[in-house]
């Protein structure tokens, strides 16, 4: 094959590869495997283009594997062109791995939390908390039941609680933004 024909062949191959990639994306997933900690998907596509001077075959495959915070994507596009007795093949492989790092949620500060103007309180120690009043204390619970709002403010699903050490003299209660004046 002379240099001029090879340039045309290479340009046509690139167009076919692009068309094959679009075909893979638009064809969707052909099979999906799932289990408790893993999701896997595979899509395959094949296209034949017959012209008067060339026969072109484009094969595409894409694998997506999700396990925990890791996502791996592998794709392959192969183009084979036949021009009379001569066959040319070109292949593109692409592998990508992405890991999402867990951002630690803000830590709830240990201490006594109040709602203001009552004898009710919430005590946080490490990874547990409990409610208390002048009448006594309730059993400890896991801190995951509390929602961190901002430094010194937590929400238990019903009430906002503010850290007692952040309270000033003119406070009337606790809200989502902290101590209210």
C-alpha positions as CSV (number, residue, x, y, z in Angstrom):
1,X,0.0,0.0,0.0
2,X,1.5,3.3,-1.0
3,X,1.9,6.3,1.4
4,X,-1.1,8.2,-0.1
5,X,-3.4,5.2,0.4
6,X,-2.1,4.6,4.0
7,X,-3.0,8.2,4.9
8,X,-6.5,7.6,3.7
9,X,-6.6,4.3,5.5
10,X,-5.4,5.8,8.8
11,X,-7.9,8.6,8.6
12,X,-10.7,6.2,7.8
13,X,-9.6,3.9,10.7
14,X,-9.8,6.9,13.1
15,X,-13.3,7.7,12.0
16,X,-14.3,4.1,12.4
17,X,-12.9,3.9,15.9
18,X,-14.7,7.0,16.9
19,X,-18.0,5.6,15.4
20,X,-17.4,2.4,17.3
21,X,-16.9,4.2,20.6
22,X,-20.1,6.1,20.1
23,X,-21.8,2.8,19.3
24,X,-20.5,1.3,22.5
25,X,-21.7,4.2,24.5
26,X,-25.2,4.2,22.9
27,X,-25.7,0.4,23.0
28,X,-25.7,0.4,26.8
29,X,-24.8,-2.4,29.2
30,X,-25.2,-5.9,27.8
31,X,-24.6,-7.7,31.1
32,X,-24.4,-6.7,34.8
33,X,-23.1,-8.8,37.7
34,X,-23.7,-7.6,41.3
35,X,-22.9,-8.9,44.7
36,X,-22.8,-7.2,48.2
37,X,-19.6,-5.2,47.7
38,X,-19.1,-5.2,43.9
39,X,-20.8,-4.0,40.8
40,X,-19.5,-5.1,37.4
41,X,-20.8,-4.2,33.9
42,X,-19.7,-5.2,30.4
43,X,-20.8,-3.8,27.1
44,X,-19.7,-5.1,23.7
45,X,-20.5,-3.8,20.2
46,X,-19.4,-4.8,16.7
47,X,-19.9,-2.9,13.5
48,X,-19.2,-4.0,9.9
49,X,-18.9,-1.4,7.2
50,X,-18.7,-2.7,3.6
51,X,-17.7,-0.3,0.9
52,X,-16.8,-0.9,-2.7
53,X,-13.0,-0.6,-2.0
54,X,-12.7,-1.7,1.7
55,X,-14.4,-3.9,4.3
56,X,-14.1,-2.4,7.8
57,X,-14.9,-4.1,11.1
58,X,-15.0,-2.2,14.4
59,X,-15.2,-4.1,17.7
60,X,-15.7,-2.3,21.0
61,X,-15.8,-3.5,24.5
62,X,-16.1,-1.7,27.8
63,X,-15.8,-3.1,31.3
64,X,-16.8,-1.1,34.4
65,X,-16.0,-2.6,37.9
66,X,-17.0,-0.9,41.1
67,X,-15.8,-2.3,44.4
68,X,-16.0,-0.2,47.5
69,X,-14.6,3.2,46.7
70,X,-12.7,2.0,43.6
71,X,-14.0,2.4,40.1
72,X,-12.1,0.7,37.2
73,X,-13.0,1.3,33.6
74,X,-11.4,-0.6,30.7
75,X,-12.2,0.0,27.1
76,X,-10.9,-1.5,23.9
77,X,-11.6,-0.5,20.3
78,X,-10.2,-2.6,17.4
79,X,-10.5,-1.7,13.8
80,X,-9.7,-4.2,11.0
81,X,-9.7,-3.0,7.4
82,X,-9.4,-5.3,4.4
83,X,-8.4,-3.9,1.0
84,X,-8.4,-6.6,-1.6
85,X,-5.7,-9.0,-0.3
86,X,-4.2,-6.7,2.3
87,X,-5.5,-6.5,5.9
88,X,-4.6,-3.7,8.4
89,X,-5.5,-3.7,12.1
90,X,-5.4,-1.0,14.7
91,X,-6.4,-1.2,18.4
92,X,-6.8,1.3,21.2
93,X,-6.8,0.2,24.8
94,X,-7.7,2.5,27.7
95,X,-7.7,1.6,31.4
96,X,-8.7,4.0,34.2
97,X,-8.9,3.5,37.9
98,X,-10.4,6.1,40.3
99,X,-10.5,5.8,44.1
100,X,-12.8,8.0,46.1
101,X,-11.4,8.8,49.5
102,X,-13.8,9.0,52.4
103,X,-13.7,12.4,53.9
104,X,-13.9,12.1,57.6
105,X,-17.1,13.7,59.0
106,X,-16.5,16.4,61.5
107,X,-16.0,15.2,65.0
108,X,-18.6,15.9,67.6
109,X,-16.9,17.6,70.5
110,X,-17.1,15.8,73.9
111,X,-18.9,17.8,76.6
112,X,-22.3,18.8,77.9
113,X,-24.9,20.1,75.5
114,X,-27.9,22.1,76.5
115,X,-31.0,23.5,74.7
116,X,-31.3,26.5,77.1
117,X,-33.8,27.4,79.7
118,X,-34.5,23.8,80.9
119,X,-32.8,21.2,83.2
120,X,-32.3,18.9,80.2
121,X,-28.9,18.1,78.9
122,X,-27.0,15.8,76.6
123,X,-23.6,14.5,77.5
124,X,-21.1,13.4,74.8
125,X,-18.1,11.3,75.7
126,X,-16.0,9.8,72.9
127,X,-18.3,7.9,70.5
128,X,-21.4,7.7,72.8
129,X,-23.9,10.1,74.3
130,X,-26.8,10.1,76.8
131,X,-29.6,12.4,78.0
132,X,-29.8,13.7,81.5
133,X,-32.1,15.8,83.7
134,X,-32.2,16.7,87.4
135,X,-34.2,13.4,87.7
136,X,-31.4,11.2,86.4
137,X,-29.6,9.9,83.4
138,X,-30.7,7.7,80.5
139,X,-28.6,4.8,79.0
140,X,-25.7,5.6,76.7
141,X,-26.3,5.5,72.9
142,X,-24.1,5.4,69.8
143,X,-23.0,8.9,68.7
144,X,-23.9,8.0,65.1
145,X,-27.5,8.8,66.1
146,X,-26.5,12.4,66.4
147,X,-26.0,14.7,63.4
148,X,-23.1,17.2,63.4
149,X,-24.4,20.6,62.4
150,X,-21.4,22.8,63.1
151,X,-18.8,23.1,65.9
152,X,-20.6,23.0,69.2
153,X,-24.1,22.2,67.7
154,X,-25.6,18.7,67.2
155,X,-29.1,17.6,66.2
156,X,-30.8,14.4,67.6
157,X,-33.6,14.3,65.1
158,X,-35.9,16.5,67.2
159,X,-33.9,19.1,69.0
160,X,-30.7,21.2,68.4
161,X,-28.2,20.9,71.3
162,X,-25.4,23.5,71.9
163,X,-22.2,22.9,73.7
164,X,-22.5,24.5,77.2
165,X,-19.0,25.9,77.2
166,X,-19.8,28.1,74.2
167,X,-22.7,29.8,76.0
168,X,-22.6,33.5,77.0
169,X,-24.8,35.3,79.6
170,X,-27.5,36.7,77.2
171,X,-28.5,33.3,75.7
172,X,-32.2,32.2,75.4
173,X,-31.8,28.9,73.6
174,X,-30.1,26.7,71.1
175,X,-30.8,26.6,67.3
176,X,-29.1,25.3,64.1
177,X,-26.8,28.3,64.1
178,X,-25.8,27.9,67.7
179,X,-26.7,29.8,70.8
180,X,-29.6,32.3,70.3
181,X,-29.7,35.7,72.0
